[in-house]
Amino acid sequence: MSIIQEFLTTLPKVKFGFMYGSSYLLAPSGKDSTAQIDLILSVDNTYDWHKANLKLNPSHYSGRIRLLGTDYLVNSSHQSVGIHYNPFVHFQNLTFKYGVIHHDHLKDDLQEWNTFYVAGRMQKPVKIIQECEDIKELMENNYKMAAITASLMLPSLVHETDLYMAICKLSYYGDRRLEDPKKVRNLVFGNLEKFKEAYRPIVNGLTGLKVDNEFIERSPFFYDNVKCLPGILKDFKKGFEDMNLSERTQAIEDVLTRNNSKFSTKQIVHTLKTGDFWQIFKYSLAKLRKAFK
């Protein structure tokens, strides 16, 4: 049993879970106690789950949450993006940060990009640590919508790495979190085979799009795919074909920037409401260090 699977056994029952971000894409060795493993876990009932976990693992939560309780935590979470993170959780020789989200909320975000908070993370390669059958198809469709959206923002002939970088950028437009400005390029070029494995079957299955010798070519038939786009882009589905590249790119950027800015701000507010000062300071300092590397 891996250390991550052992860690899951210390928590209440999880329905679906994955490891994401640099903790997976940069593959920590397991020997570095400073590397934080990023997990997102979906559960059937967030209130019941956190109530049980507060009894099992009170040290995972801030002093504020231990004082104010589950009602306060869940109400605050619902006012943001529906996910609560417990950071800097030590288990054996590793440090974990795990987010907990209602399973139905996760499915809604994958289908419609309602908050785009988890769906955006799941457009990069992730490692499934707890499988759930009803998520598989939604994950593939999320990849599909990401490939369509990113292709609309690119010329008709591009290298496939350009597509992967455009996909990565989707969740960062308007994001108020501190991030490494070189992160997108590093993630793509450091994990190119993972991106190919995830996206080549999707791209080759789309109308008017194909990969040939690491280049992706888009034909006019590609616009048949816009009907598959999520609700967040529904106002533009009928107009994309009539726009030029600059207009399409700007329209998509504007929508995603407004949405991502709104919900990343809400999540920051939730963190401030539910975290201890030292946790917030430590997390922000880590982001700053990454930005100045």
WOSULRA-V713202 format. One record per helix or strand of 2 or more residues. SS is the DSSP state (@ for helix, = for strand). FROM is the first residue (numbers start at 1). TO is the last residue. If there is no record, write none. Layout:
BEGIN
[[SS	FROM	TO] [SS	FROM	TO]]
END
This chain:
BEGIN
[[@	3	8] [=	16	19] [@	22	25] [=	36	43] [@	46	56] [@	58	60] [@	63	68] [@	70	78] [=	83	91] [=	94	102] [@	103	112] [@	117	121] [=	127	130] [@	133	152] [=	157	159] [@	160	172] [@	183	190] [@	192	204] [=	209	212] [=	215	218] [@	220	228] [@	231	236] [@	240	242] [@	245	274] [@	277	291]]
END
